[in-house]
Amino acid sequence: ARHSCGRRQDRDGGSVVQKKVWHVYTAVSSIPQSGSMASSDDPVPMDTETTDAEAVPAMSRLQTTRAEQTASMPWVEKYRPKDMSELVSHEQIISTITRLIDAGKLPHLLLYGPPGTGKTSTILACAHKMYGKNFSSMVLELNASDDRGIDVVRDQIKEFASTRQMFTSAPKLIVLDEADNMTKDAQFSLRRVIEKYTRNARFCLVCNYASKIIPALQSRCTRFRFAPLTEEQALARTAVVATAEGVRVHEGGLEACVRLGLGDMRRCLNVLQSAHMAFGEVTENNVYLCTGAPTPQEVETVLRWLLEEDFAEAFTRISQLMLDKGLALQDLLTGLHEHVLLIDVRDPMLKAQLVASLADVELRLSVGTSEKLQLGGMVGIFQHSKVALAQAAA
């Protein structure tokens, strides 16, 4: 078959199409030109036509390649909800939007909340419910982090919103993901586009921080806040994915994935997949080793040093632990916050001041200050709190 294709290239000027998807996959197609007339004297090559038997291996290789693509997908995309029944949590929001769709009265929407809580998945599932097979022609999805300027509003969004489909009266849907990253000029321009083309399209703004959306846009949308998933909801969904992927997982491993996820479903699945790929078995210890986060036992040890040792000893021990285990102070602060809230104190204001001071340390870390300097600040906060606690007890 290789030689016959080579002859056809020389005589007819054909080409060999090569396509690479993960592994190199080569498909050779030989199509006779309809305009050429062969005379009776010309020899007819018998091997230039692709038989059904030769086409079967090519199709098999193509199917294998597609299966490999699906298997290698990140689980957060592979298990993204495709319809309303697969959505986790936020039952009241989903029920309200569903009723609006069924009544044909869908307003402009503003979906906001922490990442990984199902905002984009919810609106895309709603769009599939509304449009079915016409999804691609009726929905424009843009990520405002990439397309954040005023030109996108003037060109892509305005062009899409200004036209209607001939065979349906349903309005189009424009989804602007991460809309809080749009420039102010783009948001003001979008406000005018929404006013002008409401008859043709509905707009859905998806963002993490509603405060970054100008008031003029907020007032034109119905707002829904997506809260972080509860541990029970995240645990149930993570278990479904682990079962579907055949992951060897311990109960403590699943709980560790959810604990580190902090209500973010994407983070839960990323931690689960990382631990599975790194160790083959998802246990609590493997999850913490994979992520580099401190274990609950290590956080309790640090808290004991902070409350019982003097400044120099506590600082030295925590520094050495961070060096030995490769821990970040940010992760220690997150773990300490949960334990501090459980401390039993007579005066709740002492606990409030302690939490506020730890929040200041976290803020300074986020702007790039020295981690060792902030560690000293954290130890000093607990030293001051110990004195206050002792005085309150007396």
N, C-alpha and C positions, 0 to 999 in steps of 0.2 A: 504493500500500500504506500510505503514511503517513496519507492522508486517511481510508481505511477503518478503520485502527486508532483514529484520533481519534474517528470515529463510534461505534465499539464501546465506547470509553471512556465516551462520554456516555450510551449506552443501557444497557450491561451493568455499568458500574462496574469494568471491567478495569483493569489496570495495565501499564505498560511497564517491563520489567526492564533495567537498564543495568549493565553490568559493565566495569570498567577493569582491564586487565592490560597493563602497560607502556604501550602505546598505547591510546587510548580505543576500546573495542570495544562496540558496542551491539547487543543481540539483542532483537528484538521478537517476542513470542509471543502469538498470538491463540487462546484456547481457549474454545469455546462452552460455556455453562453447561447442564448436563444437565437442570436442573429447570425451565427455561423452555419454554413451549409457544407456538409461533407459529401464529396463525390464518391461514386461507386468504386473508383480506383484506389481511394485512400484506405490504408489498413485501419480496421476498427479495433482499438485497444480494448481488451476484455476486462481489464481490472480497474478502469477509471470510475465506474459507478460503485457507490458505497452500498453494500448489501445490508439487509436487516441484521444479519449476524454480526457485521462489523459495527453497526450503530449501537448494539446492545451494550458492549463494554464501555463505550463513550458515555452513554446515559448513566450506567452504573457508577462510573467514576465521578460524574457530575453530582449524583445523589450522595455519594460518599463525601464529596467536598462540602456540600451543603450541611450534611450531618456534622462534620467536623467543625464548621463555622458555628453551628448552634451549640455544640458541646463546649466550645472555647469561649462563648460569650460570658461576660460578667453576670453573676446571678441577679444583680439588681436590675438588669435589663431583661434577662431571660424570664424572670418571674414578675415583671411589671404587670399590674392588673390590666386586662384587656377589656373587661366589661364591668358593669356595676356590681355584679354578684361577687367579684373577687376583691373588692375594696375592703380594707380593714379599718374599723373604727369610724368615727364621725357620722354615725347613723342619722342624726338629726339633720345635718347639713345635706347629706346625700338624699334623704327623703324630701327635703324642701326643694332642692334643685330638680329632682325627678318630677315632682308635682308641677313645677313651673314649665318643664319641658312638655309634659303631657297636655297641659292647658294651652300650650303655644304662647306663653307669656314670659319667656326667658328674658330677664333684663341684662344689662351690662354687669359684669361680675368683678369683684376684687377679692381674690383668695390670698390670704397672708398667714404667716406662721413660721415656726422653725423649719429648717430643712429636713427632708425625709419623712414628712408627715402625710404625704399623699395628695398634695395640691394639684400638681400637674397630672398625676394619674387620674384624679377625679374628673377633671375637665375633659381629658382625652377620652375617658370611658363614656362620659356624657355625650361627647361629639360622635362617637361610634354609635351610640343609641339613637341619636337624632338623625344621622345621615346614612348609616349603613354602608352600602357599596359606593356611595357618592362622597365618602369622607375626603378623599384626596382633592376633589374639585371644590368642596365647600368649606374646607378648613385651611387657614393659613397659620402656621406655627412658627414663631420667631423667638430666638433667644436674645433678649435685650442686652445681655452682657457683651455679645459680639456686635449686634446691630443696634447701637444705642444712640446714634445721632439723628439730627432732624431730617437728613436726606432719606433715611429709611421710611420715616413717616410720610414724607412727600411723595416718594416713589412707590415702594412696594405696598405699603399699607393702603395708601389712597387709591392706587390703581386697582387693588383687589376689592376694596370696599365700594368702589364707585360702580361696579357692574353687578348685574343679577343673572342668575341662571334662567334659561328660557323655559324649562319644563318643570320648574318647581317654584312655589311661592315662599319657601322657607328662607329665612335670612342666613347669610353666611356667618361663619364664626372665625374670629381672629384672636389667637392666643398669644399673649406677650409674656413669655416666661422671664423671670428675674427682672421685672419691670422697674424695680427700685434702682437699677443701675442705669436707667435712661437719663440723659441730660435734662436739665430743666427746660431748655428750649424745645427739645423733642416732646416733652410732656405737654407743654403749652400748645404745641402744634397738634398733638394727638387729641387734645380737648376739642379743638375746632373740627377735626375729622369725625370724631364721635358724634358731635351735634349734627353735622351735615349728612352723614350716611347711616343714621340709625334705622331707616327704612330698609336698607340693604344688608346690614351686618350687625352682629352683636360682638362686643369686645369683652375679653376676659384677661384681666391683669393678674399675674401670679408673682408674688414677691415674698421676701422674708420680713421686711420692715415696712409696714404701712406708713410710718412717719416720713419715709422718703418719697412718697407719692404726693404730689401737690394737692391741696384741698379741692381745687376745681375738678380734678379727676376723681377724687374720692367721692365727691357729692353726686357724681353721675353714675356711680356703681353701687350695687348691693354688696355689702361686705360680709365675708365669712372668715372667721379665724379658725385655723386648724391647729389644735393643741397637740403637744407631743403624745405619742402612743403610750398607753399604760404598759406596765411590764407584762400583764397577762395577755394583752393583744399582741405585743411584739413577740412574746414567747410562743404563742400559738402559730403565728405566721412563720417564724423561724423554724419551728418543728416541721411544718408542712414542707418547706424547701429542703430541709435536711433529709426527710424521708424520700422526697422525689429524686434527690441526687444520690441516694444510697450512702449517706455519710455515717461513719461509725462515730456516734456521739454519745457522751455521757450527760446525764441530767445537769450536773454541775457545769459542764461545758456550755450547754445552751443558756443556762442562767448567767454565766459570765459574759457571753456574747450580748445578751440583752442588757446586762448591767452596764457594760461599756458603751452600748448604743445610746443610752440616755434619751430614749424615746424617738430616736432617728432610725427608721426601718432600713434605710440604705446602709447606715453604719453597721447595724446588726448583721446584715447579710454579707457585707464586705469582711467583717471580722470572722464570720463563720467560714467563708470561702478561703480566707487567708490561712486560718488554722488548719483547715482540711488539706490544703495544698502543701503546707509546710510539714505537717506531722502525720497526715493520714488518719489520725484519730483526734477527735475534738474533746479534750478534757479541760477542766478548769485551769490547770497549770499550763497546758499547751496554749490556751487562749491568751493568758497573760504573758507568756514567753514570746508569742508571736507579735503582740501589739506593743510590748515594752511598757505596759502600764503596771503600776504597783498592785500587788495582791492585797486583799483586805487584811491579811495578817501583817504585811509590811506597813500598811497605813496605821494599824493599831499600835505597832511597835514605835513608829515615829511619834504618834500622839502621846504615848507613855513617856518617851524621852522628853518631849516638850513640856509635859506637866510635872515631871519628877526630877529632871536633871537641871543643873545650873546652865547658864548661857553657853559657856565655853564647851562643856561636855556635850550638850545637846547639839550645838552647831557642828562639832567634830564628828559625832556619830552619824548625823544625818548626811553630812557631806560625803563620808566614806561609803554609806549605803547607796547614795545616788551614783557614786563613782563605780562601785562594784556591780550594781545591777543595771546601770545605764538608765536610771530614772530621770524624768524631767520634773522640775519643781511645779510646773503647771498641773501635771497629773497628780502630784502629791496634794496640791491645794484642793483639787476636785474631790479626792477621797477624804481629806480632812474635813471638808465642809459638811459632808454627810454625818461624820462622827461627832462633830462639834454640836450639831443640832440635837444630838441625843444625850449630851451632858446634862446631868441633873444639878441645877443650881437654884439657890433660893431666890436670887434676884434675876429675873429674866433680862433686865437691861444689860447686865454683864455679858450675857450670851450675845445679845444684839450688837454690843460694841465690838466683841471679838469677831463676829461674822463681818461687820462693816470694815474692820481693819484688814481682815484677810482679803476682802474684795478690793481694797486699795492696792494690796500687794499684787493681786492678779492683774489689775489695770496697768500697773507699772511694768509688769512682765510683758504685757501685750504690746507695749510701745517700744520694746527692745532694750530695756535696762539690763544691767548685769544680774545674772541669775544668782551668783554668790552673794551679791549685795542684798538682793531681795530675800534670800534665805536667811541672812542675818536679821533682816527686818521682821520676818515671820517668827523667828525664835524670840526676838525681843518683844513682839506682841504677846506671846504666850507667857513670857516672864512677867510682864506687866499685869496680865490677867491673873496669874497665880497670886500675886500680892493682893489684888482686889478681891479674889475669891477667899483668900485667907482672912482678910479684914471683914468680909461679909459673914463668914462663918463664925467669927468671934463676936 
